[in-house]
Amino acid sequence: MLAERINDMKFLKAHVVVLVSAIAAAVLLWGCSREPVERVEWPVMGTIAAVQVRGGSAGYGLPISTYRKSAGGAFAEVERLLNAHDAESEISRLAPLDEEEILVKCDPRMKPCYEAAFKLMRASGGAFNPRWKGPGTLDLGAIAKGFAVDLAAESIYVDGNDVLLDLGGNLKALEGEGGSHKPWKTGVKDPDGGGFAAVADLREGEALATSATYYRGSHIYDGRTGRPVSNDVASVTVLCRSAMWADGLSTVLFILGPGEGRRFVDETMPRLPVEGGVSVLWLLSDGSRVAVDADGRFR
């Protein structure tokens, strides 16, 4: 079971990068950009959402409030429909149904999230399990935030700005025609310190997600055993073109660890509908790192 112990906050995914981590990444992003960066943030889905806007070379673009409104609408809709802690939500009503019925009766906008969760469950041999609470239950908390970021990206018209969407550390970069055509720099937190163990450039349309136990301890459960993950992984970061897949895969690869995880990336991931290449970075508790990163995206 992919179980989560949810204390004060609702609708958290198993590998949420909590507020402190999200703010740290934002500081790095701001500091590495020569153009002025605007940022607006707000609480949603049990975490902090943010939009960052960087002016393009032409110096024009839509106001940040426009992007905030579009992203906020998408995030709120995902929370309304996929909040497993709300007995009146769609996911709660669909939970007793079998997979086939769920995919027929769910809101068409949410269908890709349900489909991806069930595919990851099968592909991972149950390490990722949206029914971690048992038969007749359903929880997409380990993939829904990334999905919400992708949904928001589809709803945003990017004009003369570069835009970075952030939902609890699930990031996605968007670039308008008048944008600067420069990547957003973001850091992977050092588990043993206040700095960063690695840096990655997010190019247009790319997404990044991290699973970690920095602040919440052993809260990630292996769906195959129903027990907390007990390995030497401190964090897993995934970079690809889908925030939804980055979100779900980072959880799976945290559970599997670098040994089994590398085999999953090489042998199983090509059979999943993940667009483009995928780069993965494991940070281990002994300070070492393991990467599946043919293009050298983490440095």
Stockholm file with secondary structure:
# STOCKHOLM 1.0

chainA/1-299         MLAERINDMKFLKAHVVVLVSAIAAAVLLWGCSREPVERVEWPVMGTIAAVQVRGGSAGYGLPISTYRKSAGGAFAEVERLLNAHDAESEISRLAPLDEEEILVKCDPRMKPCYEAAFKLMRASGGAFNPRWKGPGTLDLGAIAKGFAVDLAAESIYVDGNDVLLDLGGNLKALEGEGGSHKPWKTGVKDPDGGGFAAVADLREGEALATSATYYRGSHIYDGRTGRPVSNDVASVTVLCRSAMWADGLSTVLFILGPGEGRRFVDETMPRLPVEGGVSVLWLLSDGSRVAVDADGRFR
#=GR chainA/1-299 SS CCCCCCCSSSSCCTTCCCHHHHHHHHHHHHHTCSSCEEEEEEEETTEEEEEEEEECTTCCCCCHHHHHHHHHHHHHHHHHHHCTTCTTSHHHHHTTSCHHHHHHHSCTTTHHHHHHHHHHHHHTTTSSCTTTTCTTCCCCTTTHHHHHHHHHHHHCCCCSEEEEEEETTEEEEEECTTSCCCCEEEEEECTTSSSEEEEEEECTTCEEEEEECTTTCSCCEETTTTEECCSSEEEEEEEESCHHHHHHHHHHHHHHHHHHHHHIIIIIGGGSCCCSCCEEEEEETTSCEEEECTTCCBC
#=GC SS_cons         CCCCCCCSSSSCCTTCCCHHHHHHHHHHHHHTCSSCEEEEEEEETTEEEEEEEEECTTCCCCCHHHHHHHHHHHHHHHHHHHCTTCTTSHHHHHTTSCHHHHHHHSCTTTHHHHHHHHHHHHHTTTSSCTTTTCTTCCCCTTTHHHHHHHHHHHHCCCCSEEEEEEETTEEEEEECTTSCCCCEEEEEECTTSSSEEEEEEECTTCEEEEEECTTTCSCCEETTTTEECCSSEEEEEEEESCHHHHHHHHHHHHHHHHHHHHHIIIIIGGGSCCCSCCEEEEEETTSCEEEECTTCCBC
//
